[in-house]
Amino acid sequence: MITYKKLFSILGLLILILLAAFSLGLGLGSVRVPVLKGLLGAGLDSTSRAILWELRLPRVILAGIVGWSLSTGGVVFQALMRNPLAEPFLLGVSSGAAVGAVAGILFGVMFWGGIPVMAFLGALITISLVLALAQRARAIDPNTLILTGVIINAFFAALIMFALATASGDKLHSLLFWLYGDLSRGSFIDLWVMIPVVLAGSVFLYGMARSFNLIASGEEVAAQLGVDVERAKWLSLIVVSLMCGVTVAFSGIIGFVGLLVPHLVRMAFGPDHRLLLPASGLFGASFLIGADLLARTVISPSELPVGVVTAFLGAPFFLYLLYLRRRPWTL
């Protein structure tokens, strides 16, 4: 039973964790910057001020938004498909965005935001195709949805490998960094595009929390209690795909966040989506900020793609959790 006291206490704790991660992300790196002085505008030289305000601040905010978006998407997909392995990229959103970005890089799309626009269009076309193929008798079949996403992912992966095999020089470097997640190019202009989409999508999905609770317990039960299951699926999948398409367009492919974070939050705080959605968003933001901090510092002054770090952290930890539980995952 979720009470307002429990809700606000848990979210308050997660906000404190997010603030701590935000401060560490701003202050630490190849060059340490006094965060409090910098934010107050006192006592920093021009180099430190430029590092803080022009490089790290937009990058840390971008990491937080991406982590929030991917984690929220993971919660929704797992609820709608009643499948604990579901995540935003399962339906081919990442592969479609990757193909769009690869095409933009190879064909030299030069206008501002050209690569993100191509990636977003690729994600949008892909999810539209997946939903159309998965629809049977005016209903979305979860099994067909998953299989369609897997097949499209495999096909697009082949296209991406072909592009990597034929690219060279700077284009190859850009392709590799984008495909494994790259937050280093974040800017305030990008954030002005992302924040309204992610914020509006999150508010809409939170309004669907009761429906997610009922659908996760069984579609027949949800329908008997007044939920238009197919309408809820369509709207939620489209909103999540838009959120994740915009996210992938500006950050590249970052795996395991949408899979791991919802499991951890569900294990800690329970399956009620009224708490699970905002808690996963907050913890996902903290998680990706921390992962990006590791990516920037573990081989400093060079850095790793953040997707490599999330894979290193996510894959073994997820297997460890499966071993500890010794029983199937449940929603």
Protein Blocks (a to p, Z undefined) as FASTA:
>chain_A
ZZfklmmmmmmmmmmmmmmmmmmmmmgcjbdcdfklmmnopaiafklmmmmmmmmmmmmm
mmmmmmmmmmmmmmmmmmmnopakbcfklnommmmmmmmmmmmmmnopabghklmmmmmm
mmmmmmmmmmmmmpgghiacfklmmmmmmmmmmmmmmmmmmmmmmggcjllmmmmmmmno
paklgcfklmmmmmmmmmmmmmmmmmmmmmmmmmmnopklmmmnopafklmmmmmmmmmm
mmmmmmmmmnopaehklmmmmmmmmmmnojafklmmmmmmmmmmmmmmmmmmmmmmmmcc
bdcdfklmmmmmmmmmmmmmmmmnopacdZZ
